[in-house]
Amino acid sequence: MKKFVPFGILIIVVALAFAFPGAVVAPAAKTPIDKADTAWLLISTALVLLMTPGLAFFYGGMVQKKNVISTMLQSFVCMGLITIIWVVFGFSLAFGEDVGGWGLIGNPKSFFMMQNTLGVPWGTIPVILFAMFQLKFAVITPALITGAFAERIRFNSYLIFITLFIVFIYAPLAHATWHPEGFFFKMGVLDFAGGTVVHMSAGWAALASALYLKKRNEIPASHTPARISYVILGTGLLWFGWFGFNAGSALGANELASTALATTTTASAAAAIAWVFFDILRGKKPSAMGACIGAVVGLVAITPAAGFVTVSSSLIVGIVAAVVSNLVVIWRSKTNIDDTLDVFPCHGVGGMAGMLLTGVFATKSVNSAGADGLFYGETALFVKHLIALVAVSAFAFIGAFILLKVTDMISPLRVTPAEELLGLDVSQHDEEL
């Protein structure tokens, strides 16, 4: 019966939905639907979905050959499972009517089974389109975590864990950060496209996973990635899709979207080159892996800042994030923390760097809905981001650790030593590369 636990969780939450009052508050004033904005968000939604297969290639190319399929499937399956959760009640938890006035979670009945999403605008786009756009963010977040426990997690247990993660960590953070009544939103925290909600939550959950599952039994002395060409392909798909991720978060075909696209490009480019040159300064040869990892770190770091900083500032964001993440990768390699693909140093630390640098370089000249940061003589935003960073880090790390323990009690997380030696492709899926 344990294999049906994810569906059991769905049924329980659906039942609980009807325990809440049925009032639904429209999320925005009823303004006319703008065809240009709608067209851009349709494209952006498709672009963001492409990022998850891109991540599958990015991670799949880095692991041992016997684990390529299992690693890629862990990303790919999120497009199925998370979509179902989001449509049934996940979108409501994140963007439904605030429950209790705390700004921490939405009413699961607000948009239950996508009700109340037709004929209603969210700004200048349809609510149903906004829901599908945000779905793609929810899909890729648990997929990001998989790099931390690659090559040693049971697939069935993984499905349970990501179900719990979306309900108890991702949805509350999305509500608190992006809902108009959200705790962090009202506090004044700026997160344009998910540095806090996506990358910090995934990064801290990754660290918790690496610590909880402990080291792999078999770690090759010289691990040769299965397909570096996969990593390069995955990076290209991620970079391409990230334009929808960041520029789409402007929720319109406008100058702000153009700025977000520009800052996304420059931060990633700066981080890729910074990572390569930093490696050279350390006496290493420039590598495709380094360039790809650097580019992704730049994309991660600019995500919260994309629509709040200038293009020149985005160059600094990319360079700083690349150097800091590189240093953390070096530190991690000297510890017993087996974060297989360095998810925490790249996504967690990259997300935190981006969040803090948003507090430094944000300016109202780019986005009047934002605030001026430390660089412009204002300290309030930076202090708010420091407080939010600590709060989100503690919530995501401790929460993920608890969910890992709960999952382990329901279904063992680790594969057996024999299954690990054989490889997850065969032991979990009866398939081979």
RADA-V553213 format. One record per backbone hydrogen bond with DSSP energy under -1.0 kcal/mol. NH is the residue of the N-H (numbers start at 1). CO is the residue of the C=O. E is the energy in kcal/mol with one decimal. If there is no record, write none. Layout:
NH_CO_E / NH_CO_E
This chain:
4_1_-2.0 / 5_2_-2.0 / 8_4_-2.0 / 9_5_-2.4 / 10_6_-1.8 / 11_7_-2.2 / 12_8_-2.3 / 13_9_-2.4 / 14_10_-2.4 / 15_11_-2.2 / 16_12_-2.2 / 17_13_-1.6 / 19_16_-2.2 / 20_17_-1.2 / 31_29_-1.7 / 34_124_-2.7 / 38_34_-2.5 / 39_35_-2.4 / 40_36_-2.3 / 41_37_-2.3 / 42_38_-2.1 / 43_39_-2.0 / 44_40_-2.7 / 45_41_-2.4 / 46_42_-1.6 / 47_43_-2.3 / 48_44_-2.6 / 49_45_-1.8 / 50_46_-1.6 / 52_49_-1.2 / 54_50_-1.9 / 55_51_-2.7 / 56_52_-2.0 / 57_53_-2.0 / 58_54_-2.5 / 59_55_-3.0 / 60_56_-2.7 / 61_57_-2.2 / 62_59_-1.4 / 67_64_-2.3 / 68_65_-1.0 / 71_67_-2.0 / 72_68_-2.4 / 73_69_-2.6 / 74_70_-1.7 / 76_72_-2.5 / 77_73_-3.2 / 78_75_-1.0 / 79_76_-1.4 / 80_77_-1.2 / 81_77_-2.3 / 82_78_-1.4 / 84_80_-1.7 / 85_81_-2.0 / 86_82_-2.8 / 87_83_-2.4 / 88_84_-2.2 / 89_85_-2.5 / 90_85_-2.9 / 91_86_-2.1 / 93_89_-2.2 / 94_90_-1.9 / 95_91_-3.3 / 96_92_-2.4 / 99_105_-2.3 / 106_93_-2.5 / 107_97_-2.2 / 110_107_-1.8 / 113_88_-2.0 / 114_111_-2.3 / 115_112_-1.5 / 122_125_-4.0 / 125_122_-1.3 / 127_120_-2.6 / 128_117_-1.2 / 130_126_-2.0 / 131_127_-2.7 / 132_128_-1.8 / 133_129_-2.6 / 134_130_-2.6 / 135_131_-1.6 / 136_132_-1.2 / 138_134_-1.9 / 139_135_-2.1 / 140_136_-1.7 / 141_137_-1.5 / 144_140_-1.8 / 148_145_-2.3 / 152_149_-1.4 / 154_413_-3.1 / 158_154_-2.1 / 159_155_-1.8 / 160_156_-1.3 / 161_157_-2.4 / 162_158_-2.5 / 163_159_-1.5 / 164_160_-2.2 / 165_161_-2.6 / 166_162_-2.1 / 167_163_-1.7 / 168_164_-2.9 / 169_165_-2.2 / 170_165_-2.4 / 171_166_-2.4 / 173_169_-1.9 / 174_170_-2.8 / 175_171_-2.5 / 176_172_-2.7 / 177_173_-2.0 / 178_174_-2.7 / 179_175_-1.4 / 182_179_-2.6 / 183_103_-2.7 / 185_176_-2.3 / 186_182_-2.6 / 187_183_-1.3 / 188_184_-1.0 / 189_184_-2.4 / 192_304_-2.1 / 198_194_-2.2 / 199_194_-1.8 / 200_195_-1.9 / 201_196_-1.1 / 202_198_-2.1 / 203_199_-2.6 / 204_200_-2.6 / 205_201_-1.9 / 206_202_-2.2 / 207_203_-2.0 / 208_204_-2.3 / 209_205_-2.3 / 210_206_-2.6 / 211_207_-2.2 / 212_208_-2.5 / 213_209_-2.9 / 226_63_-1.9 / 227_61_-1.8 / 231_227_-1.3 / 232_228_-2.2 / 233_229_-2.4 / 234_230_-3.2 / 235_231_-2.3 / 236_232_-2.2 / 237_233_-2.3 / 238_234_-2.5 / 239_235_-2.9 / 240_236_-2.4 / 241_237_-2.8 / 242_238_-2.2 / 243_240_-1.0 / 244_241_-1.2 / 245_241_-1.5 / 246_242_-2.9 / 247_243_-1.3 / 250_247_-1.4 / 251_248_-2.4 / 254_252_-1.4 / 258_254_-1.7 / 259_255_-2.5 / 260_256_-2.5 / 261_257_-2.2 / 262_258_-2.2 / 263_259_-2.9 / 264_260_-1.9 / 265_261_-2.0 / 266_262_-2.4 / 267_263_-2.3 / 268_264_-1.7 / 269_265_-2.2 / 270_266_-2.6 / 271_267_-2.3 / 272_268_-2.4 / 273_269_-2.1 / 274_270_-2.6 / 275_271_-2.6 / 276_272_-1.8 / 277_273_-2.6 / 278_274_-2.4 / 279_275_-2.0 / 280_276_-2.0 / 281_277_-2.4 / 282_278_-1.2 / 283_280_-1.8 / 284_279_-2.7 / 291_287_-2.1 / 292_288_-2.5 / 293_289_-2.9 / 294_290_-2.5 / 295_291_-2.2 / 296_292_-2.1 / 297_293_-2.4 / 298_294_-2.3 / 299_295_-1.9 / 300_296_-2.5 / 301_297_-2.7 / 302_298_-2.1 / 306_302_-2.1 / 308_305_-2.8 / 309_305_-1.5 / 314_310_-1.7 / 315_311_-1.1 / 317_313_-2.2 / 318_314_-2.4 / 319_315_-2.2 / 320_316_-2.8 / 321_317_-2.3 / 322_318_-2.1 / 323_319_-2.1 / 324_320_-2.6 / 325_321_-2.8 / 326_322_-2.2 / 327_323_-2.2 / 328_324_-2.0 / 329_325_-2.4 / 330_326_-2.1 / 331_327_-2.3 / 332_328_-3.0 / 333_329_-2.0 / 334_331_-1.3 / 335_332_-1.8 / 339_337_-1.3 / 340_148_-1.5 / 340_338_-1.4 / 341_147_-1.7 / 342_339_-2.2 / 346_342_-1.5 / 347_343_-3.0 / 348_343_-1.4 / 349_344_-2.9 / 351_347_-2.2 / 352_348_-2.2 / 353_349_-2.9 / 354_350_-2.3 / 355_351_-2.2 / 356_352_-2.5 / 357_353_-2.6 / 358_354_-1.7 / 359_355_-1.4 / 361_357_-3.0 / 362_358_-2.0 / 363_308_-2.6 / 366_363_-1.4 / 367_363_-1.5 / 370_367_-2.1 / 373_362_-2.6 / 374_359_-2.3 / 375_360_-2.9 / 376_373_-1.4 / 377_374_-2.0 / 378_373_-1.8 / 383_379_-2.2 / 384_380_-2.3 / 385_381_-2.3 / 386_382_-2.0 / 387_383_-2.3 / 388_384_-2.6 / 389_385_-2.5 / 390_386_-1.9 / 391_387_-2.3 / 392_388_-3.2 / 393_389_-2.3 / 394_390_-2.3 / 395_391_-2.4 / 396_392_-3.0 / 397_393_-2.4 / 398_394_-2.3 / 399_395_-2.1 / 400_396_-2.2 / 401_397_-2.1 / 402_398_-2.2 / 403_399_-2.3 / 404_400_-2.4 / 405_401_-1.9 / 406_402_-2.5 / 407_403_-2.7 / 408_404_-2.5 / 409_405_-1.7 / 410_406_-1.5 / 411_407_-3.4 / 415_152_-1.4 / 420_416_-2.6 / 421_417_-2.2 / 422_418_-2.1 / 423_419_-2.0 / 425_66_-2.0 / 427_423_-2.4 / 428_424_-2.2 / 430_426_-1.5 / 431_425_-2.0
